Amino acid sequence: MDFFSKDKKTALSAKHQAQLIAFGPVIFQVAKVTRDTGILTVIEESGSIGITLEEIAKKVKLSNYGVRVLLESSLGMELITVNNGKYVLARTGYFILHDPLTRVNMDFIQDVNYKGLFHLEESIRNEKPEGLKELGNWPTVYEGLSQLPPHIQKSWFAFDHFFSDIAFPKVLPLVYKEGIKNILDIGGNTGKWAIASVRFKDDVHVTIVDLPGQANMAKKRIEELGLTDRVSFYPVNLLDEKQKLPKGADAIWMSQFLDCFSEAEIVSILKRCAEAIDDNGYVLILEAFWDTQRFETAAFCLQQTSIYFTALANGNSQMYDSRVFIKCIHDAGFKIIEQVDNIGLSHTLLKCKKA
Ligand SMILES: C[S@@+](CC[C@H](N)C(=O)[O-])C[C@H]1O[C@@H](n2cnc3c(N)ncnc32)[C@H](O)[C@@H]1O
């Protein structure tokens, strides 16, 4: 996708796109309600014959009025079509119902972001995640992760894991082909990478580095799986520049981690990585960059996800343009020895060594 090419939209389609934006919150909520009340499912089940408003209302146990306004809005956003008074599912409606990417994005936007996004302008002006107060009283969302209400936590983890779960199996052989045995997993979260790693190779030891709340959650999981001899823990807040990383690992792994930080913070963390490994050590970074995407939809999702970081997560990070991110790597004294794009849905692996 070339975002810098000339605008080819006609005035008519540009005006329509502008209305989609103006009514964005309306169509978002309607799509979600038609999904969650079963209206879209009932329409899908009626196949190509379709179903009347009254029949839908009866099946989903809602008033004719309620179903009518939802259906009319859904027609406008092309979730459904209507023929002789009978409603039929359109392709976009199918994706709202069945596409896993759409579902994790929609639930993440509703449960984690929707209310907080109201504070976007304040967040930009104050360079703080002013929307986070809608979820709780923490300086960043990461300090609150382990305490979020269950349904919000579920949507957060579903969103986070959706992308890494698809990428991890593909990236494991690329990481461990170098003979790495002792690896630090910074931002190890619930332990997914650590578990996948020790299952992938018998002689690998992983140290999960994360905030105390997260490290504790991961520890419980590792204990349940009986993997305590293969996985260690190093609870730390890396926003505190005085906090160092443990020395002696062959490699440092950071997946979807550095996007949680500003450029200056990324450089500071990478400099501490440089202190922790010797000159042959690897820093392995898995990130999704909007400018390296093959598909316009993937780039769009990443560009919009940045706003979660601004208004909710920490107020100063984002899903990066690779050129901005790679400059941080160079500024911290590393060189990129290999770059593998298009891993899983949207990831890039950067293998780095000290310059
Ligand atoms: C987006 S998650 C990535 C999880 C996992 N690596 C993956 O690829 O799915 C970011 C992780 O970084 C951790 N984190 C955020 N800020 C941190 C900080 N200041 N110090 C240590 N860990 C932090 C969070 O707790 C979270 O587990």
The ligand as a Tripos MOL2 file, in Angstrom:
@<TRIPOS>MOLECULE
LIG
   27    29     1     0     0
SMALL
NO_CHARGES

@<TRIPOS>ATOM
      1 C1          2.1290   -6.0970   24.5720 C.3       1 LIG1
      2 S1          2.7000   -7.1720   25.8360 S.3       1 LIG1
      3 C2          3.6680   -8.3220   24.9070 C.3       1 LIG1
      4 C3          3.5260   -9.7090   25.3920 C.3       1 LIG1
      5 C4          4.2960  -10.8150   24.6790 C.3       1 LIG1
      6 N1          5.7170  -10.5820   24.6330 N.3       1 LIG1
      7 C5          3.7210  -11.1080   23.3240 C.2       1 LIG1
      8 O1          4.4570  -11.0220   22.3340 O.co2     1 LIG1
      9 O2          2.5260  -11.4430   23.2240 O.co2     1 LIG1
     10 C6          3.8950   -6.1670   26.6350 C.3       1 LIG1
     11 C7          4.4670   -6.7490   27.8980 C.3       1 LIG1
     12 O3          5.4430   -5.8230   28.3990 O.3       1 LIG1
     13 C8          5.3000   -5.6770   29.7920 C.3       1 LIG1
     14 N2          5.7490   -4.3460   30.1990 N.ar      1 LIG1
     15 C9          5.1660   -3.1650   29.8910 C.ar      1 LIG1
     16 N3          5.7990   -2.1570   30.4950 N.ar      1 LIG1
     17 C10         6.8330   -2.7050   31.1970 C.ar      1 LIG1
     18 C11         7.8420   -2.1630   32.0130 C.ar      1 LIG1
     19 N4          7.8960   -0.8640   32.2580 N.pl3     1 LIG1
     20 N5          8.7540   -3.0010   32.5780 N.ar      1 LIG1
     21 C12         8.6750   -4.3440   32.3470 C.ar      1 LIG1
     22 N6          7.7270   -4.9200   31.5600 N.ar      1 LIG1
     23 C13         6.8130   -4.1120   31.0000 C.ar      1 LIG1
     24 C14         3.7940   -5.8670   30.0180 C.3       1 LIG1
     25 O4          3.5080   -6.2240   31.3500 O.3       1 LIG1
     26 C15         3.4430   -6.9520   29.0080 C.3       1 LIG1
     27 O5          3.5650   -8.2300   29.5570 O.3       1 LIG1
@<TRIPOS>BOND
     1     1     2 1
     2     2     3 1
     3     2    10 1
     4     3     4 1
     5     4     5 1
     6     5     6 1
     7     5     7 1
     8     7     8 2
     9     7     9 1
    10    10    11 1
    11    11    12 1
    12    11    26 1
    13    12    13 1
    14    13    14 1
    15    13    24 1
    16    14    15 ar
    17    14    23 ar
    18    15    16 ar
    19    16    17 ar
    20    17    18 ar
    21    17    23 ar
    22    18    19 1
    23    18    20 ar
    24    20    21 ar
    25    21    22 ar
    26    22    23 ar
    27    24    25 1
    28    24    26 1
    29    26    27 1
@<TRIPOS>SUBSTRUCTURE
     1 LIG1         1 GROUP 0 **** ****
